[in-house]
Amino acid sequence: MSHRPNPRKAALAGWIGSALEYYDFFIYGTAAALVFGKVFFPDSNPAAGTLLALTTFGVGYLARPVGALVLGHVGDRLGRKKVLVATVLLMGLSTFLVGCLPSYATAGVVAPVLLVVLRLAQGFSAGGEQAGANAMTLEHAPDGRRAFFTSFTLGGTQAGQILATAVFLPVAAMPEERLLSWGWRLPFWLSSVVVVAAFLIRRTLEETPVFEREVARAEVVRLPLVELLSGHWRSVLRVVLAAVIASVSTIFTVYALSYAVNTVGLERAPMLWVGVLANVLAVVSIPLWGRLSDRVGRKPVFIAGSLGCAVLMPLYLWSISTGQWPLIFLVGLVVFGVVHSATSGTWPAFYGEMFPARVRLSGTAVGTQIGFAIAGFAPSIAGAVAGGGVDAWRGTALVVAGFCLVNVVAVLTGRETFRVPTAELGAPRAVEHEHGSRV
């Protein structure tokens, strides 16, 4: 028996689950920027140790496309709910174990190897998380409000970043000796609470009516990946290129923090507060951008956000080089809390609307996670291109602007989908309906 659509419950579950899931994912990024270079790579010079630590952050993104392939297949074959429960269990366990790892001084090279293995497990889990939550919410949402409801999944991601950064504020204030010995472990151990709460929330989710109808009609595809790549590869490629907008997030969250603390010499706590306040603002602005894209279209909102990031992210990096806190806070809040949120409020619906329900989770997961994998290495790419020194922000600015322009081109070449009925998404006739000439 098919359940009635429940968009509010689906959006709330997506928000809470993503907040808890991405708390785990982003405490790793904060630790990589602040302490992992000294804990796991002490034999390297400080700059090389930091670069190695940031690279382990990027390694998690390598596993995300693999997780997308596997979990996307499960979600399109067996249902969205199974994916959402599995991802949060795997993420919680791997994150807790990171906090239990020995340091390099205790276990030698085994320590960074285990760190990379657990980071890969985190990435595998994240590969199906957002796509599963977005598919669940989109398929519960009414026509004309899909972006608004799916935007709460990204709002949850920002909330997870807030929680991750807020937890690190008192930890980062510890004396160096305590921070490096046991203090950094506390946020990872707290994931035991996170995983229990997330599991209890997600196990009560109801499967989407869209997927239940496919099951009832025996229309569930046996090999989603084969159908995806044979009939929808252009949409997958477009999502990949558009998804590199996530490089703004990784540069803002990881590279800028490391640059400010390790290169410019700014204090850790104020920089962490920039991230907290920007994400608080993003939680509010993301659903507003989603609602706007339901009215005027996905493409204009997304493109405006991308171009804004291309201009303002260089300004934010420059402000860090000046060391002027009022300027850093002002630009940081505007670029990440408001401008970048235009893309975050739009893409959960826009990407999912490119695919039919039969391959929606696979298409969204594979496309986004390949794009996110590229974005995951943006801090390392920026570090390699820009080099060291206070003037390194210039090279990083060019990297970020380049990524933004790539996704602008990808979105410009796509079709507008905000007026296409949910049942017709991804089908050829959806194009005809869009232009008002459906027959």
N, C-alpha and C positions, 0 to 999 in steps of 0.2 A: 504494500500500500504506500502510495507516494505521500510524503509530508508536504504541508503547505509551506510556501516560501516564508522565511523568517529573517528578513534582511538585518534587522536590528541585532538580533542574537548572533547572527553570523559575523556582523561587523565587530561586535563587542568581543566575541571569541577570537577573531583575527587580531584585534588590537592587543588584547591581553597576552595571547600566545606569542605574538611577534615581539612584544615588549620583553617578555621573559626570555625568549629565545635569543634576542639580540643583546640583552644584558650579558649573556655568556660570551657572545661573539666579540663584543667590543671591549670587555675588560681585558681580553687578550691584546687588542691593539694598544690600549693605554699602557699595559705592562711592557709591551714590546718597545714602546717609545721611551719609557722611563727607566726600566730596570733590567730587562732581559739581556741587554748587551753586557752588563757586568756580571750577571748571575750565570749565564750559559756560555758566554764567549769572552772570558776574562783575559785570555792570552793575546787577544787582538788589541790594537790601539783603540782609543775611545771612538774615533770616527768609524773605523772598520767594524767594531763591535756593534755599534748602533745600526750600521747598514745591514749586518748579518741578522740582527734581531728583527728589523723591518722586513727582511726577506722571508723570515719564518711567518710573519703576518701574511705576506703575499702567497705563501705556499698553501694556506687554507683555501685560497681562491682557485688553486689548481684542482682541488678535489671537488669543487662545486659543480663543474660541468659533469663529472662522473656521477655525483649524487643526483643531478638533474636527470640524467639518462635513466638511472635505476628508479628513482622515486617518481619521476614523471610517468614511466611505464606502469608502476604500481598504481598511481593515482588515476590514470585513464583506464586501467583494467579492473581494479578492485575498489576504487572509490577514493574520494578526497579525504575522508575522515581518517582512514588508515595511515595515510602519509603524515597528516598533522600530528597524530599521536606518536608515530615512530620518530619523527624529526626531533621533537622536544626531549624524548628520552635519551636519544643518542647524544644530543648536544649537552644535556645536563651531566651525563656520566663522564664524557670526555673532558669537560671543563673542570669538574671536581678533581679528576685525576691529574690535571696540570698542576693544581695546587699541592699535590703530593709528591711532585717530582724532586729528585735530588738535584743539587747544584753541580756545576762542572767541577768545583773544588772537591766534591764528595765522590762523584761517579765518573768523572772524566768525560770522554766523548759520548758515552751512553746517554748522558743527560740531554744534550741538544738533539740527539737522535730520537729519543722518546718524546721530546717536545714537538718535533716535526710530525711524528706519527699521530699524536693527539690533535695537533692542529689540522691534519688531514681529515680526521674524524669529524672535527667541528665543521670543516668546509663541506664534507659529504652531507651532513645533516642540513646545513644552510641551503644546499642545492635544491632541496624540495620544499623548504619552509615557506618562503614568500609566494611562490607559484601556487602551492596548495591552498594557502590562506586566501589569496586573490581569487582563485577559481571558485572556492567555496562561497565567498562573499558575492562575487559577480553573478553567480548562478542563482543566488537567493534574491538579488536586488531587482527592483522594478525597472522597466525601460525608462530612460530619461533621468535616472538617478544612480546609475552604475558607478560613475567616477566618485560621487560623494561617498557612497558606502564602502567602496574598495579602498578609498584613500585612508580609511582608519587603520588598515594594515600597515601602511607606511608611517602613520602617526604612532603606531605601536613600536615601530623600529626606532623612531626618534626617542620615544619614552625609554626604550631599552638603553639607548646611549646616555640619556640623562641619568638613569639609575647607575649605569656602569661608571660614569665619570664622578657622580656624587659619592659613590662608595669609595673611590680612590682619593677623594679630597683629604679625609683624615689620614688615610694610609700614606699619601705622598708627603704629609706634614711630619711624618716620623723622622727621627734621626736616621742618617744614612745606614748605619750598622744594622739597626732593627728592620728598616725597610728591605734591605737586601737579604737578610737572613730568614725572616718569617713574615714580615708585614705584608709583602706583596701577595702572599698565599691566601690571605683572608677573603678577598673578593671572590676567588675561585672556589673556596670551600662553601661560600654562601649559595653557590649554585645548587646545593642539595635541597635548599628550601625552594629555589626557583623551579626545579624540575618536578617536585611533588605538586606544587600549586598548578603548574601548567598542565600536567597530566590529568589532574582532577577536573580542570576546566574543559579540556579538549575531549575527554572521553564521553562527555554528555552532548557533544555536537550531533546534530542530525545530518544525514547525507543530503546532498542537494537534490531537489526535485528533478533537475535536468539529468543528472546521472541516473537517478532511479528510473526515469522514463526510458533511458537507453537500455538499462538492464531488462526492463519489462518487455521491450520490443526486440531484445536480442541484437542490439545494434552496437554493443561495445566492441571496439576493434581489438583484434588479437595481438597485433604488432603495431602499437602506436607510432614507434619511431620510423618504421618503414613507410607508413602512410604519411607521416609528417614530412620526411625528407623527399618523398616522391611527389607529393602534391602541394606542399606548403613551404618549400625551402626558401622562397623569396621572403616570406614573412619572418622566417627564422633569422635570416641574414639581416633583415631590417631591425629586428629586435636586438640582435647582437650589437650592431653599430650604434643604435640609440642608447643602449644600456651602458655604454662607456661614460655616460653622464655621472655614473657612480664614482668616477675618479675625483670629482669635486668633493665628495664625502670623505674618501680615503685621504686625500691631500689635506683637507681641513682637520680631520680627526687625528690622523697619525703623523703625517709629515710636518705640518705646521707646529704641532706640539713639540716634536723632536727638534725642529729648527729653532724654535723660540728658546727652549730650555738648554739644549746642548751646544748651539752655535751662537745665538745672540746673548745667552746668559740670563734670560728672564726667569723669574720665579715660577715654580710649577703650579702653585695653587691658583693664582689669577688666570693663568692660561686654561686650567681645567674649568674655571668658572665661565670663561668665554664659551666653551662647549656646552656647559649646562644651560646657560641662559639662551643661547642660540637654539638649542633643541626644545626648550620650553616654548619659545616663540614658534618654532616649526610645528609643534603639536597642535597649536591653535590655527596656524595659517594653512596647513596642508588640506584639511577638509574644506576650507573656504575656496582654495584653488580648485579642488575637485568639483565643488558645486559650480564654479564659474565655467569649467570645461564642459559640464553638462548643458550649459546654456549657449556657449559660443563655439564649442568644438575643442577637440583634444590638441590639434596641431598648433593653433595660435598661442595657447597657454604654455605648452611644452617648449616651443621655440623661443618664446619671450624669456622663459626661465633660463634656457641654455645660453642665449646671447648675453643675458645679464650676468651669468656666472663667468663667462669668458672675459668680461670687462672688470668685474668686481673682485674675483679671486686674486688677480695680480695686485690689486690695490690692498687687499687684506694682507698678503704676504709682505708687501712693502711696509705696511703699517707696523708689522712685527719687527722689521729691521730697524725702525725708528725707536722702538722701546716706549712709545707714548701710549699708556694704557687707555685713556679715553678714546683715542683714535682706533686702537685695536678692538675694543669692545664695540664701538659703533659700527665699524665696517663688518666685523665678524657676525654681529646680530643681523645686519641687513642681508649680507650675502647668503648666509646659511639658514637663518631663521625665516627669511621672507622669499628671496629670489630663487634659491635652489628648491624651495618648497613647491614652486610652481610645477617643476618637473615631477616631484615626488607625489603630488596630489593628482597627477594626470596619468602617469604611466601604468599603474596597476590595472586600470580599466583599458587603456589604449592598447597595451600589449595583448591582453587576454581577448580583446575584441577582434584581433587579427586572425583568430583561429576558431574553427567549429568545436563544439563540445567534445567530440570524439578524440581530439588530440590537443585540447586546450592546455591541460596541465603540462604535458610534455613539451609543447611548443613554447609556452611561456618560460618553463623551467630551463630548457636547453638554451634558448635565446638569451635570456637574462644572465644566466650563470657564465656563459662564455664571455659576454660583455663585462660582467662583474669580475671575472678572472683577469681580464686586461686591466680593469680599474684597480684590482687588488695589488697589482705591481706598480701602480702609479707612484707611490712613495719611493720605491726603489729606483724606478726609472728617473724620477725627478732628482733623487740624490746622485745618481750616476751622471746625469746630464749637467746638473747645476754645479756639482762639486761642493767644496766646502767654503767657509767664509760667510760673512754677513751678506755679501752681494749675491749669494746663491739663489735668492728669491727671484732673480731675473730669469734664469734658466727654467726654474719651476713654473713661473708664470706662462712661459711659452708652451710648456708641456700641457698645462691645464687648458689653455686657450685652444690648443690643437685638438684635444679630446672633445671639447665643447662643440667645435665646428664640425667634427665628424658626425656627432649625433644630430646636429641641426640638418645636415644634408640628408641623413637617413629618414628623419621625420618628414621633411619636405617632400620626399618621393613617395610617401605612404598615402593611403586613402583615409579620408575622414570617416569616422565610425559612430559618432555620438548619437546619430539619429536612427541607426539601424536597429531593428528589433532584436532582442537577445536570441530568439529562435533562428534568425537568419544570419547571425554573425559567422564570418568565415566562408560563407557560401557565395557562389558567383552572383546569385540574384541580389545579394546584399549591395553590390555595386550599383545595380540598376535602381534599387530602391533609394539609395543615397542621392542619386541625381534626379529622382522624381519621375523615372520613366519605366517603372516596373510593369511587366506585362504578365 
